[in-house]
Each structure stands twice: as structure tokens, then as C-alpha cells.
Amino acid sequence: MKSIPYLFIVFICFGCDGQMKNRTPEQATTPVKKKRPVSADNGKFFNLSDTRMMYGGKDSTQHFNISNLTLNEGQFHYGIGREAFPALLAPEFISLEAADTIWADSTRFLVGSLNGETKAYSVPDLTRHEIVNDSLGGKPVMAAYCILADLGAIYERTYDGKAFTFGLSGYTYYDPKVWDGLDGFVFWDRETESLWWPLVGKAVSGPLEGVPLLEMDKQYWEDVTWEQVKQKYPDAKVLTSGQDFERPLSWKKYEDVASIIEKYSN
């Protein structure tokens, strides 16, 4: 099992997803901004031959090619490695009855329901994972949550028939003109190793630069309490708490994404 670094507890307090726009007055409290380690000051950006790279982990094969990065290097924070977080790849679930012995009625959940299947992801668990790669009613989806803005969403992760797998890059990024200048997590996908910044809702480097994140239609997911889950979704499968896994050493790559660029880019 991979251990989660202590920085995880601190790190999760800085991410937020600007595409998750379901803010209520109760959720709109402006968080206190904290000083964070500036990635550029800590040697996280470098040149490899003629290629601009960004640190991705102790294994040199994990570094990110950021030759076409659309963000400002000076506005990245951290850089703890792209496999530091347990963004789930094969999540496990328990029954609603079993979960009812764990969760208080007031606990918040993201719930998705599609094609006769319902799954519930607790906000406490999503706070730990940030991303859960899953399927719902036969459709590949991703449940994601941002503790800083107290917002979450469920996304589709299939583009032109190709399913993508998302994780945390180990970085946050801020832009004074976006989401009140708050930091937000930077995602990456395993299949092209593109970087994505959810606060602008799209890929910001790599082969998929400019391709948008695909939030599921709101008719298929909602943000509710555990009490509401029990009332509305008695057959729901509930994400098992405390999951971790051995990160894969290799994975499928998509070399040709031209059709995705053509179909989804603005």
C-alpha cells in the first residue's frame, strides 16, 4: 500500500474547481489565503534538451512535457509528485445498509444515477481522494470534490469513444482573475499525460490542450445529505472508505487524439 504524505492534509485545503458552479450563500464564505511553496522557486520547471518539463515525481519518466503550457509557471504551487494522492482507479462500494452504520444523516454526498444504477460518494471520502474514476450505468465517469470552495461535480470521461483516467498532478495553480485568485488542483490524465485545470474547465497542456472537461448533465447527479440519499436512492452503492492502491507502472496511451481535438476544442 502506498502511504499518503502528511502534505495531503494541508494540500487538500487549497484546491477548488471553478467549473463546479453550484455555490449557495452558505458555501460562499471566502477562505483565508495561505502562503504556499512556489513551484518555480523550488526547481520544479526545467529544460530537457529542447523540451520544457515539469517535475512529476522521483521517477524521471513521470515528469510532464509542458511545451505548450498555457498557464504561467510562476503561479504554480507545490509539486509533490503525480502519484502522491489516492485518486481511485477501481473504486469499491458497500451497500446502503452497511454505510448507514458509518455516516450521520447530515453528511454530504455526491450522488449519480444513470441507466438504473446509483452510486454515492461521501464528501469526507472525496476530500481524501479528490478524484474517483468510476463508471455509472455503463458510462465512464469521474467524481471530483474541492474542499476549499466546498464544491463538487461528476464528470464524463469519454471523448470520442475513448475513456480517460484522471489523477492529481501534485500541483495547485492560481490566477488572480479566476475564482477570486484561489488555488485549484491541477489534474492530469494517464492516456495522454495532458494537464487540466478545472477552474477554467479544460486541458492546459499536452496533446489535449484546450479540450474541455465534460460535466455530466445535472439531471444525472446532485449534492445531497446522507438522509436524502437514504430517502431518494435506497438501492445506492456507497463508496468504501479508506481505499488505497498500488499505482500502476504502465497504462494505455492514446497516440492519435486528432478527432478529439477537432470535436471538442473551441
VEXMI-667847 format. One line per field, with one value per residue (C-alpha): chain; x, y, z; residue number from 1. Coordinates in steps of 0.5 Angstrom, whole numbers. Layout:
REM residues N
chaine = c(A ...) .
X = c(X ...) .
Y = c(Y ...) .
Z = c(Z ...) .
num = c(NUM ...) .
***
This chain:
REM residues 266
chaine = c(A A A A A A A A A A A A A A A A A A A A A A A A A A A A A A A A A A A A A A A A A A A A A A A A A A A A A A A A A A A A A A A A A A A A A A A A A A A A A A A A A A A A A A A A A A A A A A A A A A A A A A A A A A A A A A A A A A A A A A A A A A A A A A A A A A A A A A A A A A A A A A A A A A A A A A A A A A A A A A A A A A A A A A A A A A A A A A A A A A A A A A A A A A A A A A A A A A A A A A A A A A A A A A A A A A A A A A A A A A A A A A A A A A A A A A A A A A A A A A A A A A A A A A A A A A A A A A A A A A A A A A A A A A) .
X = c(0 2 3 -1 4 3 2 -4 -8 -5 -5 -13 -14 -12 -16 -22 -26 -28 -33 -37 -42 -47 -45 -50 -50 -48 -42 -40 -35 -28 -23 -16 -11 -4 3 5 11 12 14 18 23 24 26 20 21 27 29 31 34 30 24 20 19 15 17 12 16 22 22 24 19 14 16 11 12 9 12 5 3 -2 -1 4 10 10 3 4 5 8 10 10 9 3 2 2 -5 -10 -14 -18 -18 -22 -27 -30 -37 -41 -49 -53 -55 -47 -46 -52 -47 -42 -45 -49 -55 -52 -46 -46 -45 -45 -50 -50 -56 -56 -59 -62 -55 -54 -47 -46 -39 -39 -35 -31 -28 -28 -24 -18 -18 -20 -22 -25 -25 -31 -37 -44 -50 -44 -41 -34 -35 -30 -33 -29 -29 -26 -25 -23 -29 -34 -36 -36 -38 -39 -36 -36 -29 -30 -28 -30 -31 -24 -24 -19 -17 -15 -11 -8 -1 1 1 -4 -5 -8 -10 -12 -17 -20 -24 -22 -15 -16 -11 -14 -12 -8 -11 -7 -10 -6 -7 -4 -1 -4 -5 -12 -14 -21 -22 -22 -25 -20 -13 -8 -2 0 -4 -11 -9 -16 -20 -26 -28 -35 -39 -45 -52 -55 -61 -56 -52 -53 -50 -55 -54 -54 -61 -63 -59 -63 -70 -69 -64 -65 -61 -55 -48 -44 -36 -32 -28 -20 -19 -12 -8 -1 0 1 7 5 -2 -6 -3 -7 -3 -8 -12 -14 -21 -22 -19 -23 -29 -29 -24 -27) .
Y = c(0 7 12 19 24 29 34 31 34 41 41 39 46 49 46 48 47 53 49 47 53 50 55 57 63 59 56 63 64 67 62 65 65 62 62 56 54 57 51 55 57 50 48 44 47 45 44 37 38 43 41 45 40 40 35 30 25 22 17 21 18 22 29 33 35 42 45 48 50 56 57 62 58 63 61 54 52 45 40 34 28 26 19 22 22 16 18 12 8 2 4 -1 0 -2 -3 3 -1 -2 5 7 5 10 16 21 24 31 28 31 26 27 22 20 16 13 8 4 5 10 11 15 19 22 29 26 21 25 30 25 22 29 24 18 15 10 8 10 6 3 10 12 18 22 24 30 35 41 42 50 52 46 44 38 35 29 29 25 22 19 23 21 14 14 13 17 16 22 24 29 32 34 42 47 54 60 66 73 74 67 65 70 68 62 56 50 43 41 35 30 24 18 17 23 26 33 37 40 46 45 53 54 47 45 42 47 43 37 33 35 43 47 41 42 38 35 36 31 34 36 31 25 28 32 34 32 29 22 23 25 19 14 17 18 13 6 2 6 3 7 9 5 9 9 6 6 2 1 6 2 2 3 4 5 11 15 17 20 25 29 27 29 36 37 35 38 44 51) .
Z = c(0 -1 4 4 5 11 6 4 10 8 1 0 3 -3 -9 -12 -18 -22 -26 -20 -20 -15 -10 -5 0 6 2 -1 5 3 5 8 3 6 4 -1 -4 -10 -15 -20 -14 -12 -19 -21 -28 -32 -39 -42 -49 -52 -48 -43 -37 -30 -24 -24 -19 -17 -23 -29 -33 -29 -31 -35 -42 -42 -48 -50 -43 -43 -35 -32 -29 -23 -21 -19 -12 -9 -14 -9 -15 -19 -15 -8 -8 -8 -14 -15 -21 -19 -13 -9 -6 0 1 3 10 11 10 15 21 19 16 20 17 16 12 5 -1 -9 -12 -19 -22 -29 -33 -27 -23 -17 -13 -7 -6 1 1 7 2 -4 1 1 -6 -10 -16 -16 -23 -24 -28 -28 -31 -36 -37 -35 -30 -25 -18 -16 -10 -8 0 -1 -5 -2 -9 -12 -19 -23 -30 -36 -38 -45 -51 -58 -56 -51 -44 -40 -33 -28 -23 -19 -21 -14 -16 -15 -19 -18 -23 -20 -25 -24 -18 -13 -14 -10 -12 -15 -16 -23 -26 -31 -35 -36 -43 -46 -40 -41 -35 -34 -29 -27 -25 -33 -34 -39 -41 -41 -43 -47 -53 -51 -49 -50 -49 -44 -38 -39 -33 -33 -34 -27 -28 -27 -21 -15 -8 -2 5 7 10 3 0 4 2 -5 -7 -3 -8 -8 -8 -3 -4 1 6 7 0 -3 -8 -11 -17 -24 -27 -34 -37 -44 -48 -54 -59 -64 -61 -67 -67 -60 -61 -67 -64 -57 -58 -59) .
num = c(1 2 3 4 5 6 7 8 9 10 11 12 13 14 15 16 17 18 19 20 21 22 23 24 25 26 27 28 29 30 31 32 33 34 35 36 37 38 39 40 41 42 43 44 45 46 47 48 49 50 51 52 53 54 55 56 57 58 59 60 61 62 63 64 65 66 67 68 69 70 71 72 73 74 75 76 77 78 79 80 81 82 83 84 85 86 87 88 89 90 91 92 93 94 95 96 97 98 99 100 101 102 103 104 105 106 107 108 109 110 111 112 113 114 115 116 117 118 119 120 121 122 123 124 125 126 127 128 129 130 131 132 133 134 135 136 137 138 139 140 141 142 143 144 145 146 147 148 149 150 151 152 153 154 155 156 157 158 159 160 161 162 163 164 165 166 167 168 169 170 171 172 173 174 175 176 177 178 179 180 181 182 183 184 185 186 187 188 189 190 191 192 193 194 195 196 197 198 199 200 201 202 203 204 205 206 207 208 209 210 211 212 213 214 215 216 217 218 219 220 221 222 223 224 225 226 227 228 229 230 231 232 233 234 235 236 237 238 239 240 241 242 243 244 245 246 247 248 249 250 251 252 253 254 255 256 257 258 259 260 261 262 263 264 265 266) .
***
